[in-house]
Amino acid sequence: MSRQTVESFADRRGRNVLLIAIAAIGFTAFAVTRPEANTSPRPFLMMAVFLIACLVWTFGIPRLLRWTKREQSMLNDELVRLNQHRAARAGFSIALIGLGITALQPPVAGIAAPTIAIIALATAIIGAALTFAGFEYAGK
């Protein structure tokens, strides 16, 4: 990989995380609000793919790309590590709130407790990705 490619990847990382997080929001909403008559696992599979993509792009470098140690140090500089730390803290905080809500099992308009747990997990991952993308944009 050339240096320009690595720099362009680093410049687009926040935007890519934001776009993947928006797609994850859409697929999560679709998977959770689908009618009970639709028993296809496809919406949850798509939701899982985009949630995993959020985690990979937020907290790591896709391993399919071959980077040298020098290029990896360019991609994971101090600012990126700080942003990842902030995103992890935000995601953990959201997860704790979601677990608290799930534990209380509030009677929310006919939503079952497992569905609330799925929403809490997705919200924690998406919240961390959006936090990372926001700090990446603020740092540029």
N, C-alpha and C positions, 0 to 999 in steps of 0.2 A: 504494500500500500504506500502510496506517495504521501508526502507531508501535507499537501493540499487536500487530499482525501480525508486524512485524519482531522485536519482543522475544519473542513466542511461538515464532517460528522459531528464534531464537538459543537459547532455553531447550530446545527439543526436538532440537537438532542432534546432540548427543552420543547421545541415545537412538535417533534415526533411524540414525546411523552404526552403532551397536551392532546394531540389528535387521537392517540390510542386510548387515553382516559375518556375522551368524549364518546368514542365508539364503545368502550366498556360500559359507560352509563346507559347508552341506548340498548345494548344487548341485555344488560341487567334488568332494565325496566321491562323489556319485552319478555324476558324469561320469567320474571316474577308476576307479571300481570296477564299472562296468557290464560285462556279459558281452561277450566278443569277437563273439558272434553278432549283437549289436545294433550296426548300423553307422550308426544315425541320428545326425546332427550336432546334434540338438536339445539333448541334455544339455550339450554344450560351448558352444552358443550361449547357453543360460540361465546357465551359469557365467560366460561373458564379460560378459553384461549386468550381473550382480550385482557382478563385479569392477570394471567401469567405474563402476557406481553408487557403490561404495566409494570409488574415487578422487575422483569428483566431489563427494561429500558431505564427504569428509575435507579435500581441498585446495582447494575452491572453492565457489562458490555456483551452484546450477543457473541457467543463463543464460535459461531460459524465464521466470523470474520477473524482473520489471522493478523494479530498486531504484534509488533516487536515490543520489547520492554520499554524502549524509548517512546514509542507511540502510545503505549498504555499509560505511561507517566504523563503524557500530554493530555490524555483523555480523562485521567483521574487526578487532576491537580487538587490543590488545597480547597479551592472554592467549590468544586464538585463534591468533594468529600464532606464539606460543611453542609452543602445543600442536601446531600443524602442523609446526613445525620438529622437535620431539621425535618426532613420528610419522614424519616423513621419515627421520630418523636411524635409528629402529628398523626401518623397512621396508628401508632400505639395508643395514643390518647383517644382517637376515634374508636378503636377496637375495644378499649375499656368501657367507654360509654355504651357501645353497642352490646357488649356482654352484660352490662348492668340492665339495660332495657330488656334483653332476652331473658335474663334471670327473673325479672319481675313479671314477665309474660302479660303485658297489658292487653286488654281486650280492644284491639285496634281493628275496627270495621271488618271482622271476619278473617284477619290474617293469622295464619297458624304460626306457632312458635318456631318451627324449622325454617319457615319462610323469613321470619324476622332475623334469624341467625344468618341466613344467606345474605340478606340485605345488609346486616351489620358487617359481615366479612367484606363484601363488595365495597361498602362505603369506606372501610378502613384502607383498603388497597387503592381505591380511586382517590381518596383524600390525600394519601401519601404521594401519589403521582401528581396530582394537581398542585400540591405544596412544592414538590420538586420543580415542576415546570414554572411555577410562579417565581421561585427564587432564581432559576436559571435565566428567566427574562429580566429580572431585576438586576442581575449581575452583569448583564451585557450592555 
